[in-house]
Amino acid sequence: MLLGRLQADCEYYLGFGNKSPHRLWAGSEKTQIEYMTKIHDSFRENEKPEWLTMEQIKEYSKAMEVTQE
């Protein structure tokens, strides 16, 4: 459920949210993507959600201009 909320926040941030980090649950773009990645990775391979792939999370990261270290 939290993963869905984080995804919805990304969609809003990129659309009507005017790229304001205050619209994100985590409060910053980098932290938002980190949470999404950790939650997604916490699932076993056969339990990962079909509605959100790691590739999609990477696309959000790129669209939100999050740099990976």
C-alpha positions in Angstrom: 0.0 0.0 0.0 2.8 2.4 0.9 4.4 1.7 -2.5 1.2 2.7 -4.2 1.0 5.9 -2.2 4.6 6.8 -3.1 3.9 6.1 -6.8 0.8 8.3 -6.7 2.8 11.1 -5.1 5.4 10.9 -7.9 2.6 11.1 -10.5 1.2 14.2 -8.7 4.6 15.8 -8.3 5.4 15.4 -12.0 1.9 16.7 -13.0 -0.2 19.1 -11.0 2.3 19.3 -8.1 4.6 21.6 -10.0 7.6 19.5 -8.9 7.3 20.6 -5.4 9.1 18.2 -3.0 6.5 19.2 -0.3 4.0 17.1 -2.3 6.0 13.9 -1.7 5.4 11.6 1.2 9.2 11.4 1.9 9.7 15.2 1.6 12.4 15.0 -1.0 12.9 13.4 -4.5 15.9 11.4 -3.5 14.4 10.0 -0.3 11.1 9.2 -2.2 13.0 7.1 -4.8 15.1 5.4 -2.1 12.0 4.3 -0.2 10.3 3.1 -3.4 13.5 1.1 -4.3 13.8 -0.4 -0.8 10.2 -1.4 -0.6 10.2 -2.9 -4.1 13.4 -4.8 -3.3 11.9 -6.2 -0.1 9.5 -8.4 -2.1 10.6 -11.9 -3.2 11.0 -12.1 -7.0 7.7 -13.9 -7.4 5.9 -11.5 -5.1 7.0 -8.2 -6.7 4.1 -6.0 -7.8 3.2 -6.2 -11.5 1.8 -2.7 -11.5 5.2 -1.1 -10.6 8.5 -2.4 -11.9 12.0 -1.4 -11.0 12.3 0.0 -14.5 9.3 2.3 -13.8 10.9 3.5 -10.5 14.1 4.3 -12.5 12.0 6.3 -14.9 10.5 8.3 -12.0 14.0 8.9 -10.7 15.1 10.2 -14.1 12.0 12.4 -14.5 12.4 13.8 -11.0 16.1 14.4 -11.7 17.4 12.3 -8.9 21.1 11.5 -9.2 22.2 8.0 -8.2 25.4 7.8 -6.2 
